[in-house]
């Protein structure tokens, strides 16, 4: 089931408001979060429009979480963060997704919860393309 008001479901302009699709994984899609205050921040969104992880079968959940882990490993290899924060919210959107937010000790928000959209760092198309290529090379 898809929701025609959901950026993860319909992609296009709705997704473009906050992210750039990097690639499809088996059960999810990987999206670069446009706001890059934390270099390498991405979203792993399930391909099904479900609200909660408990809405997935055990096999679907295991596959999804395996992909979250796969992406986290790629971010560690690519960007060497001290920590990755994981956020699964979606109170309004109700589409299961995780924010993976690399954290660096020399940057803001260290030892605090990351802001959903700090609205501080946006990149050029070329810089986004470089980040995406780096992530893909490490998947």
Secondary structure, 3 states (H helix, E strand, C coil): CCCCCCHHHHCHHHHHCCEEEEEECCCEEEEEECCCCCCCCEEEEECCCCCCHHHCCHHHHHHHHHHHHHHHHHHHHHHCCCEEEEECCCCCCCCCEEEEEEECCCCCCCCCCCCCCCCCCCCCHHHHHHHHHHHHHHC
